[in-house]
Amino acid sequence: MSSRYLVYQVGCIECGVSSYPVKTCTTLEDAQAVAKAHPSTWETEGGEGYVTILDLEEGKTVSNHTGND
């Protein structure tokens, strides 16, 4: 089975927070767990950012996580 969901950290150019792919997952549930477990950009890079989940088959954003809630 191919990876359908991309968990991606979206950074802030003004804050210097990086953007990068975190992990690809085969199920939305796995992607949500990875996004929730990903550390806050305030903790790791001292600035604003968030984690988003992209559905690679549909070409759209599934959800955005602004923190570890």
GUNUNU-292241 format. One record per residue: residue in one letter; x, y, z of N, C-alpha, C in turn. Coordinates in steps of 0.05 Angstrom, whole numbers, padded with zeros to 5 digits, always signed. Example, Ala and Ser with C-alpha at 12.3 -4.5 7.8 and 13.67 -1.06 7.14 Angstrom:
BEGIN
A+00264-00114+00156+00246-00090+00156+00264-00066+00156
S+00257-00045+00142+00273-00021+00143+00258+00001+00157
This chain:
BEGIN
M+00017-00024+00000+00000+00000+00000+00018+00025+00000
S+00011+00044-00016+00027+00069-00018+00019+00089+00004
S+00037+00107+00009+00031+00128+00029+00013+00148+00017
R-00009+00154+00030-00029+00172+00020-00027+00200+00034
Y-00019+00200+00059-00020+00225+00074+00008+00235+00081
L+00012+00261+00077+00038+00273+00084+00034+00291+00108
V+00049+00286+00129+00049+00304+00152+00072+00323+00147
Y+00066+00349+00148+00085+00370+00140+00085+00393+00160
Q+00109+00401+00168+00112+00424+00186+00114+00449+00169
V+00096+00468+00173+00097+00493+00159+00109+00514+00178
G+00132+00525+00170+00146+00544+00187+00138+00572+00182
C+00155+00590+00191+00151+00619+00189+00176+00632+00179
I+00175+00645+00156+00198+00658+00145+00208+00681+00162
E+00189+00695+00175+00197+00718+00192+00209+00709+00218
C+00201+00686+00228+00212+00675+00253+00237+00658+00249
G+00241+00649+00224+00263+00631+00218+00257+00602+00224
V+00231+00595+00228+00223+00568+00233+00222+00553+00206
S+00234+00529+00205+00236+00514+00180+00210+00500+00173
S+00207+00495+00147+00186+00478+00136+00198+00453+00126
Y+00185+00430+00131+00196+00405+00122+00176+00383+00125
P+00178+00361+00108+00161+00338+00111+00169+00323+00136
V+00149+00315+00152+00154+00300+00176+00153+00270+00171
K+00132+00261+00158+00129+00232+00152+00106+00228+00133
T+00107+00207+00117+00084+00198+00101+00071+00175+00115
C+00045+00173+00113+00030+00152+00127+00009+00141+00108
T+00001+00116+00113-00019+00103+00096-00047+00109+00105
T-00051+00115+00131-00078+00121+00141-00079+00149+00153
L-00103+00160+00153-00107+00186+00166-00102+00185+00196
E-00111+00163+00208-00107+00159+00237-00077+00160+00244
D-00061+00146+00229-00032+00146+00234-00021+00174+00230
A-00030+00188+00209-00020+00215+00204-00028+00234+00227
Q-00052+00231+00237-00061+00248+00259-00044+00243+00284
A-00038+00217+00289-00021+00211+00312+00007+00223+00310
V+00018+00221+00286+00045+00233+00281+00044+00263+00285
A+00023+00276+00274+00020+00305+00277+00018+00313+00306
K+00002+00298+00321-00002+00305+00349+00024+00301+00365
A+00040+00281+00358+00064+00276+00373+00087+00294+00365
H+00085+00308+00342+00106+00325+00333+00109+00349+00352
P+00134+00355+00360+00138+00377+00379+00130+00404+00368
S+00122+00421+00386+00114+00449+00379+00139+00463+00367
T+00134+00481+00348+00156+00496+00337+00167+00516+00357
W+00150+00524+00376+00160+00541+00398+00181+00526+00415
E+00176+00501+00419+00195+00485+00435+00221+00479+00420
T+00219+00473+00394+00242+00465+00379+00258+00487+00365
E+00243+00508+00356+00256+00529+00340+00250+00557+00350
G+00234+00559+00371+00229+00585+00383+00213+00605+00366
G+00195+00594+00350+00178+00612+00334+00153+00598+00325
E+00137+00613+00310+00111+00604+00301+00113+00583+00279
G+00094+00565+00278+00093+00545+00257+00070+00526+00265
Y+00064+00508+00247+00043+00488+00252+00048+00464+00235
V+00034+00442+00242+00036+00417+00227+00010+00414+00212
T+00012+00406+00187-00012+00401+00171-00011+00373+00159
I-00034+00362+00153-00035+00336+00140-00047+00340+00112
L-00033+00331+00092-00041+00333+00064-00049+00306+00053
D-00072+00305+00040-00081+00281+00026-00068+00282-00002
L-00049+00265-00007-00034+00265-00032-00051+00255-00055
E-00071+00239-00051-00088+00230-00072-00109+00250-00081
E-00120+00264-00061-00140+00285-00066-00128+00312-00072
G-00103+00316-00064-00090+00342-00069-00101+00364-00052
K-00108+00358-00026-00119+00378-00009-00110+00374+00020
T-00112+00396+00036-00106+00395+00064-00128+00381+00079
V-00121+00362+00097-00141+00347+00112-00145+00361+00139
S-00123+00369+00152-00125+00383+00178-00100+00398+00184
N-00102+00418+00201-00080+00434+00211-00079+00431+00241
H-00055+00427+00251-00051+00425+00280-00033+00448+00289
T-00044+00465+00306-00028+00488+00314-00013+00482+00340
G-00018+00460+00352-00004+00453+00377-00008+00423+00382
N-00001+00414+00405-00004+00386+00412-00030+00381+00426
D-00052+00392+00416-00078+00387+00428-00093+00365+00415
